[in-house]
Amino acid sequence: ARGALLHHFSFKGPVSVARFSPDGLYLAVGVGRLVQVWRTPSFEKQMSPMQLHRTYGQCHADVLDLDWSPDSKFIAVASKDIVARVFSLSPYKGYEAPVLAGHRDGIVAVFFSSEAMRKVAQVEGKGLPLLYTVSKDGALFSWHFTPKPKGAAVAPGEDDDAEDTAASSPSDFPFLARGSWSLSEKHYLHQRGAKVSCADLHRGTGIMALGYTNGIFELVQLPTFDSLQALSVSKERVTSLAFNHTGDWVAVGCAKLGQLLVWEWRSDSYVLKQQGHYFDISAVGFSPDGALIATGSDDRKVKVFQQSSGFCFVTFSDHTAPVTAVQFLPSGHALVSASLDGTVRAYDMVRYRNFRTMTSPNPVQFGCLAVDPGGEIVAAGTLDSFQIFVWSLKTGRLLDILSGHEGPVSCLAFSPLEGGLLASGSWDKTA
């Protein structure tokens, strides 16, 4: 991969879904209630790399999901009008996109089956399922396609014998412009009254992952519809799911929590677990070498991220009120944070623990802090008593209380020169 931007194109509307065709020649995009199919840009410089092939406007509501057939000749589209449609990439004489109805809620996902899944269905004595649709109310439908005798519809410029696949075996994929669709099976998935929010299918293993609005995701084996696992990752809506290429790992995303999990379902273990702050970030600080970024948030947590990868590798949850300031020591071996809970805490960046907690004689709310160049003195300014407290980091003993401001202390800074000078700024417009 070159990692180069080939082309930038504005669709002038929110894009709900985008899928490349299996042969890689086309890109199908859902924009509002329209489905647009574009030719894939090449690596060569062109005046118009994105060329529109066809636009489908038969959907009566916004498009939610789409999927390509294995032969790259048809596109199954699901929309909020609670039906699915199967469009042809090229126009075929006498072909009109069939409407697959039966759901009672919006369809969130649509998938064509794979050859492996059809082989399993044949062994189980079931019909050959060609398409699956999942709606918000947990209804999982399996659709069967019955081919018609050849000659019913012929593509322009093609011979009548060119598309004569009757899907008599699982390895055969029928020509969908000549036949009829029927609903073969219905299954209803329920998770404590929650609705389905997203889904993904790994065609190699036939496992479907479903995310729910109550923070649960479930793995279902197709075409037998057996539930393999159900795991609660949070109390918020699961917004995205994706399998890796082998189907052993499933990535689970929760947008509201900024949460990313990678679950290895065969061994019931986490591969990766990442979560951002739940509320607004109120403080940020770089380590002296720039390799680490510390953040403090209104969710009372202090997180440390690797600058190179963006991954959070440690979270400190010792504060009981919003964090207002964070700062690394000049050595980079420790991190200091201030909070509205009236404490200033120091964290060991080797053992990842809170090794020192500094407090005031009376309850106050700290809004800012500073560390001297030697890393031995910590000062913190308050928002309510308008004072500045100074501690020894080594012993945690309170050294001094500085007064003089008539408003909340908003910032502090030690002089980089020797002499121990400390500057402070306040809402009272003085420094």
C-alpha positions as CSV (number, residue, x, y, z in Angstrom):
1,A,0.0,0.0,0.0
2,R,1.3,3.4,-0.9
3,G,-0.8,5.3,1.6
4,A,-1.4,8.1,-1.0
5,L,-4.7,9.9,-1.5
6,L,-5.9,9.1,-5.0
7,H,-8.9,11.4,-5.1
8,H,-11.2,13.5,-2.9
9,F,-14.8,13.7,-3.8
10,S,-17.8,15.4,-2.1
11,F,-21.1,13.7,-2.3
12,K,-22.9,16.8,-0.9
13,G,-24.6,14.7,1.7
14,P,-24.0,12.2,4.5
15,V,-22.5,8.9,3.3
16,S,-24.1,6.1,5.3
17,V,-22.3,3.1,3.7
18,A,-19.6,2.4,1.0
19,R,-18.5,-0.9,-0.4
20,F,-16.1,-2.0,-3.1
21,S,-17.3,-4.7,-5.4
22,P,-15.5,-8.1,-5.0
23,D,-13.7,-7.6,-8.3
24,G,-12.5,-4.2,-7.2
25,L,-13.8,-2.4,-10.2
26,Y,-16.6,-0.4,-8.7
27,L,-17.5,1.4,-5.5
28,A,-21.2,1.5,-4.3
29,V,-22.1,4.4,-2.0
30,G,-25.3,5.1,-0.1
31,V,-26.1,8.9,0.1
32,G,-29.4,9.7,1.6
33,R,-32.0,7.5,-0.3
34,L,-29.8,7.2,-3.3
35,V,-27.3,4.4,-4.2
36,Q,-24.5,5.6,-6.5
37,V,-22.0,3.2,-8.2
38,W,-18.7,4.7,-9.2
39,R,-15.8,3.3,-11.1
40,T,-12.8,2.7,-8.9
41,P,-10.0,5.3,-9.4
42,S,-6.8,4.0,-10.8
43,F,-3.2,4.9,-9.7
44,E,-2.8,6.9,-12.9
45,K,-3.4,10.7,-12.9
46,Q,-6.7,11.6,-14.5
47,M,-8.9,14.6,-14.9
48,S,-11.9,12.8,-13.5
49,P,-10.8,9.7,-11.5
50,M,-14.3,9.2,-10.1
51,Q,-16.7,8.3,-12.9
52,L,-20.3,7.7,-12.1
53,H,-21.6,4.4,-13.5
54,R,-25.3,4.3,-12.3
55,T,-27.6,5.9,-9.7
56,Y,-30.5,4.0,-8.1
57,G,-33.3,6.1,-6.6
58,Q,-36.0,3.5,-5.9
59,C,-35.5,3.6,-2.1
60,H,-38.2,5.6,-0.3
61,A,-36.0,6.3,2.7
62,D,-32.4,6.6,3.7
63,V,-30.1,3.8,2.7
64,L,-28.7,1.9,5.8
65,D,-26.6,-0.9,4.3
66,L,-25.6,-2.6,1.1
67,D,-23.7,-5.7,-0.1
68,W,-22.4,-6.9,-3.4
69,S,-23.1,-10.3,-4.8
70,P,-20.0,-12.6,-5.2
71,D,-20.1,-12.1,-9.0
72,S,-20.1,-8.3,-8.6
73,K,-23.2,-8.1,-10.8
74,F,-25.9,-7.3,-8.2
75,I,-26.2,-5.0,-5.1
76,A,-28.6,-5.8,-2.2
77,V,-29.6,-2.6,-0.5
78,A,-31.4,-2.1,2.8
79,S,-33.1,1.1,3.8
80,K,-35.3,2.7,6.5
81,D,-38.5,1.9,4.5
82,I,-38.2,-1.6,6.0
83,V,-37.6,-3.4,2.7
84,A,-34.5,-4.7,0.8
85,R,-33.9,-4.3,-2.9
86,V,-31.6,-6.1,-5.3
87,F,-30.3,-3.9,-8.0
88,S,-28.3,-5.0,-11.1
89,L,-25.0,-3.3,-11.9
90,S,-25.8,-3.3,-15.6
91,P,-29.3,-2.9,-17.1
92,Y,-30.9,-6.1,-18.1
93,K,-33.9,-6.3,-20.4
94,G,-37.1,-6.9,-18.4
95,Y,-35.4,-6.8,-15.0
96,E,-36.9,-4.7,-12.2
97,A,-35.3,-4.6,-8.8
98,P,-37.3,-7.0,-6.5
99,V,-38.6,-5.7,-3.2
100,L,-38.0,-8.1,-0.3
101,A,-40.6,-7.2,2.3
102,G,-41.6,-8.7,5.6
103,H,-39.6,-6.8,8.2
104,R,-41.5,-4.6,10.7
105,D,-38.6,-2.3,11.5
106,G,-35.7,-0.7,9.7
107,I,-33.2,-3.1,8.2
108,V,-29.7,-2.4,9.5
109,A,-27.7,-5.0,7.6
110,V,-27.9,-7.1,4.5
111,F,-25.5,-9.9,3.4
112,F,-25.1,-12.3,0.5
113,S,-24.2,-15.8,1.6
114,S,-20.9,-17.5,0.7
115,E,-20.2,-20.8,-0.9
116,A,-19.1,-22.3,2.4
117,M,-22.4,-21.2,4.1
118,R,-24.5,-22.8,1.3
119,K,-22.5,-26.0,1.7
120,V,-23.3,-26.2,5.4
121,A,-27.0,-25.5,4.6
122,Q,-27.1,-28.3,2.1
123,V,-25.5,-30.7,4.7
124,E,-28.1,-29.6,7.3
125,G,-30.9,-30.3,4.8
126,K,-31.9,-26.7,4.4
127,G,-32.5,-24.8,1.2
128,L,-29.6,-22.8,-0.3
129,P,-29.8,-19.4,1.5
130,L,-28.7,-16.6,-0.8
131,L,-29.3,-13.5,1.2
132,Y,-29.7,-12.5,4.9
133,T,-31.4,-9.4,6.3
134,V,-31.4,-8.1,9.9
135,S,-33.8,-5.5,11.2
136,K,-33.6,-3.3,14.4
137,D,-36.2,-5.4,16.2
138,G,-33.9,-8.5,16.0
139,A,-35.6,-10.2,13.0
140,L,-33.1,-12.2,11.0
141,F,-34.5,-13.4,7.7
142,S,-33.1,-15.9,5.2
143,W,-34.0,-15.4,1.5
144,H,-34.0,-18.1,-1.1
145,F,-33.7,-17.5,-4.9
146,T,-35.5,-19.7,-7.5
147,P,-34.0,-19.3,-11.0
148,K,-36.3,-19.3,-14.0
149,P,-35.6,-21.1,-17.3
150,K,-33.1,-19.4,-19.4
151,G,-34.3,-16.8,-21.9
152,A,-36.3,-14.7,-19.4
153,A,-33.9,-11.8,-19.3
154,V,-30.7,-11.3,-21.4
155,A,-28.1,-8.6,-20.9
156,P,-27.6,-6.3,-23.9
157,G,-24.9,-7.7,-26.1
158,E,-24.8,-11.0,-24.3
159,D,-25.7,-14.4,-25.6
160,D,-28.7,-16.1,-24.0
161,D,-26.5,-19.0,-22.7
162,A,-24.1,-16.6,-21.0
163,E,-26.0,-16.5,-17.7
164,D,-27.5,-19.9,-17.2
165,T,-26.6,-20.8,-13.6
166,A,-29.4,-22.5,-11.8
167,A,-27.6,-22.7,-8.4
168,S,-28.1,-26.5,-8.4
169,S,-25.0,-26.8,-6.1
170,P,-23.6,-24.6,-3.4
171,S,-20.6,-23.6,-5.5
172,D,-22.9,-22.1,-8.2
173,F,-24.2,-18.6,-7.8
174,P,-27.4,-17.9,-9.8
175,F,-27.9,-15.1,-12.3
176,L,-30.2,-12.9,-10.2
177,A,-31.9,-11.2,-13.2
178,R,-33.7,-14.4,-14.1
179,G,-35.8,-15.8,-11.2
180,S,-37.8,-15.0,-8.1
181,W,-37.1,-14.4,-4.4
182,S,-38.9,-16.0,-1.4
183,L,-38.5,-15.9,2.3
184,S,-37.2,-19.2,3.5
185,E,-36.6,-18.8,7.3
186,K,-37.4,-16.3,10.1
187,H,-35.5,-16.1,13.4
188,Y,-35.9,-13.5,16.1
189,L,-33.0,-12.5,18.3
190,H,-33.8,-10.9,21.7
191,Q,-31.4,-9.3,24.2
192,R,-33.4,-7.9,27.2
193,G,-35.6,-5.8,25.0
194,A,-32.7,-4.0,23.2
195,K,-32.7,-3.4,19.5
196,V,-30.0,-4.4,17.0
197,S,-27.8,-1.4,16.2
198,C,-25.2,-3.0,13.8
199,A,-24.0,-6.3,12.4
200,D,-21.2,-7.9,10.4
201,L,-20.8,-11.3,8.7
202,H,-17.7,-13.4,8.3
203,R,-18.5,-15.4,5.2
204,G,-15.7,-17.9,5.6
205,T,-16.9,-19.2,9.0
206,G,-20.6,-18.2,8.6
207,I,-20.5,-16.3,11.9
208,M,-22.6,-13.2,12.2
209,A,-21.9,-10.6,14.9
210,L,-24.8,-8.5,16.1
211,G,-24.5,-5.3,18.3
212,Y,-27.3,-4.1,20.5
213,T,-28.4,-0.8,21.9
214,N,-27.8,-2.0,25.5
215,G,-24.1,-2.6,25.0
216,I,-24.3,-6.4,24.3
217,F,-22.9,-8.1,21.2
218,E,-23.8,-11.6,20.1
219,L,-22.2,-14.2,17.8
220,V,-24.6,-16.3,15.8
221,Q,-23.7,-19.3,13.6
222,L,-25.3,-19.3,10.2
223,P,-27.2,-21.0,8.6
224,T,-28.1,-23.0,11.7
225,F,-28.9,-19.8,13.7
226,D,-27.2,-21.1,16.8
227,S,-26.1,-18.5,19.4
228,L,-22.4,-19.0,20.1
229,Q,-21.6,-16.2,22.5
230,A,-23.2,-13.0,24.0
231,L,-21.0,-10.5,25.8
232,S,-21.8,-7.2,27.5
233,V,-19.1,-4.6,26.9
234,S,-20.8,-1.5,28.2
235,K,-24.2,0.0,28.9
236,E,-24.2,2.1,25.8
237,R,-25.1,1.3,22.2
238,V,-22.6,-0.8,20.2
239,T,-22.1,1.3,17.0
240,S,-19.8,-0.8,14.9
241,L,-18.6,-4.4,14.4
242,A,-16.0,-5.9,12.2
243,F,-14.3,-9.3,11.8
244,N,-10.6,-9.8,10.9
245,H,-9.9,-11.9,7.8
246,T,-9.7,-15.2,9.6
247,G,-12.9,-14.6,11.6
248,D,-11.2,-15.3,15.0
249,W,-11.2,-11.7,16.2
250,V,-14.1,-9.3,16.2
251,A,-13.7,-5.6,16.8
252,V,-16.4,-3.8,18.8
253,G,-16.8,-0.1,18.8
254,C,-18.9,2.2,21.1
255,A,-18.9,5.8,19.9
256,K,-20.4,7.4,23.0
257,L,-17.7,5.9,25.2
258,G,-14.9,6.2,22.7
259,Q,-14.5,2.5,23.3
260,L,-12.7,-0.1,21.1
261,L,-12.5,-3.8,22.0
262,V,-11.0,-6.6,20.0
263,W,-12.4,-10.0,21.2
264,E,-11.0,-13.4,20.4
265,W,-14.1,-15.5,20.7
266,R,-12.5,-18.9,20.5
267,S,-10.5,-18.4,23.7
268,D,-12.9,-15.9,25.3
269,S,-10.2,-13.3,25.8
270,Y,-9.5,-9.6,24.9
271,V,-6.8,-8.9,22.3
272,L,-7.1,-5.1,22.6
273,K,-9.1,-2.9,25.0
274,Q,-9.1,0.9,24.4
275,Q,-11.4,3.6,25.8
276,G,-11.2,7.3,25.6
277,H,-12.7,9.8,28.1
278,Y,-16.4,9.7,28.7
279,F,-16.7,13.5,29.3
280,D,-14.8,16.6,28.1
281,I,-11.0,16.6,28.3
282,S,-10.0,19.5,30.6
283,A,-6.2,19.1,30.7
284,V,-3.4,17.9,28.5
285,G,0.3,17.5,29.0
286,F,3.3,16.2,27.0
287,S,6.1,14.2,28.6
288,P,9.6,15.8,28.4
289,D,10.6,13.6,25.5
290,G,7.3,14.0,23.7
291,A,6.6,10.3,23.6
292,L,3.7,10.4,26.0
293,I,0.5,12.5,26.3
294,A,-1.4,12.7,29.6
295,T,-5.0,13.9,29.6
296,G,-7.3,14.8,32.5
297,S,-11.1,14.8,32.1
298,D,-14.4,15.7,33.7
299,D,-14.9,11.9,34.1
300,R,-12.4,12.0,37.0
301,K,-9.8,9.9,35.1
302,V,-6.2,10.5,34.0
303,K,-5.1,8.7,30.9
304,V,-1.7,8.3,29.3
305,F,-1.4,7.8,25.6
306,Q,1.5,6.8,23.4
307,Q,2.1,9.6,20.9
308,S,3.3,7.3,18.1
309,S,0.3,4.9,18.1
310,G,-2.4,6.9,19.8
311,F,-3.1,4.0,22.2
312,C,-4.0,4.6,25.9
313,F,-1.8,2.2,27.9
314,V,-2.7,3.3,31.5
315,T,-5.7,4.9,33.2
316,F,-5.6,6.3,36.7
317,S,-9.0,6.5,38.5
318,D,-8.0,7.8,41.9
319,H,-9.7,11.2,41.7
320,T,-13.3,11.5,42.9
321,A,-14.1,14.8,41.0
322,P,-13.2,16.3,37.6
323,V,-9.4,16.6,36.9
324,T,-8.4,20.1,36.1
325,A,-4.6,19.9,35.5
326,V,-1.9,17.4,34.6
327,Q,1.9,17.8,34.2
328,F,4.9,15.5,33.9
329,L,7.9,15.9,36.1
330,P,11.0,17.1,34.2
331,S,12.5,13.6,34.6
332,G,9.4,12.0,32.9
333,H,9.3,9.3,35.6
334,A,6.2,10.7,37.3
335,L,3.0,12.5,36.5
336,V,1.1,15.0,38.7
337,S,-2.6,15.8,38.5
338,A,-4.9,18.3,40.3
339,S,-8.6,17.9,40.8
340,L,-11.7,19.6,42.2
341,D,-11.8,16.9,44.8
342,G,-9.2,18.9,46.8
343,T,-6.2,16.6,46.1
344,V,-3.0,16.7,44.0
345,R,-1.8,13.2,43.1
346,A,1.5,12.0,41.8
347,Y,1.7,8.8,39.7
348,D,4.7,6.6,39.2
349,M,5.2,6.1,35.4
350,V,7.3,2.9,36.0
351,R,5.0,1.0,38.3
352,Y,1.8,2.9,37.3
353,R,0.5,3.7,40.7
354,N,-0.5,6.7,42.8
355,F,2.5,7.0,45.2
356,R,1.7,10.4,46.7
357,T,-1.4,12.3,47.5
358,M,-1.2,16.0,48.6
359,T,-4.1,17.7,50.3
360,S,-4.9,21.1,52.0
361,P,-5.8,21.6,55.7
362,N,-9.3,22.7,54.6
363,P,-11.4,21.3,51.7
364,V,-10.6,23.3,48.5
365,Q,-10.9,22.9,44.7
366,F,-7.7,22.9,42.7
367,G,-7.8,24.4,39.2
368,C,-4.1,24.5,38.1
369,L,-0.7,23.3,39.1
370,A,3.0,23.6,38.4
371,V,6.2,21.6,39.1
372,D,9.6,23.3,39.7
373,P,12.5,22.5,37.3
374,G,14.1,20.2,39.8
375,G,10.9,18.1,40.2
376,E,10.9,18.5,44.0
377,I,8.3,21.2,44.6
378,V,4.6,21.1,43.5
379,A,2.3,24.1,43.6
380,A,-1.4,24.2,43.0
381,G,-3.9,27.1,42.8
382,T,-7.5,27.0,44.1
383,L,-10.7,28.1,42.6
384,D,-12.6,28.9,45.8
385,S,-10.2,30.1,48.5
386,F,-8.0,32.0,45.9
387,Q,-4.8,30.6,47.5
388,I,-1.7,28.7,46.3
389,F,-0.5,25.6,48.1
390,V,3.1,24.4,47.9
391,W,4.2,20.9,48.8
392,S,7.4,18.8,48.8
393,L,6.9,16.0,46.4
394,K,9.4,13.8,48.2
395,T,7.6,13.9,51.5
396,G,4.2,15.2,50.6
397,R,4.5,17.8,53.4
398,L,2.7,21.1,52.9
399,L,5.5,23.8,52.8
400,D,3.6,27.0,52.4
401,I,0.2,28.7,51.6
402,L,0.4,31.8,49.4
403,S,-2.4,34.4,49.5
404,G,-3.0,37.7,47.7
405,H,-5.3,37.0,44.8
406,E,-9.0,38.1,45.0
407,G,-10.2,35.6,42.4
408,P,-9.7,32.0,41.3
409,V,-6.1,31.2,40.5
410,S,-6.1,30.1,36.8
411,C,-2.4,29.4,36.0
412,L,0.9,28.8,37.6
413,A,4.5,28.6,36.3
414,F,8.0,28.2,37.9
415,S,10.9,30.1,36.5
416,P,13.3,27.8,34.6
417,L,16.2,29.7,36.2
418,E,17.5,29.0,39.7
419,G,15.9,31.0,42.5
420,G,12.6,29.3,42.9
421,L,10.4,32.0,41.4
422,L,6.7,31.2,40.9
423,A,4.3,33.3,38.8
424,S,0.6,33.1,39.2
425,G,-2.4,34.4,37.2
426,S,-5.9,34.9,38.4
427,W,-9.4,35.8,37.4
428,D,-8.9,39.1,39.3
429,K,-6.9,40.3,36.4
430,T,-3.6,40.2,38.3
431,A,-0.4,38.2,38.1
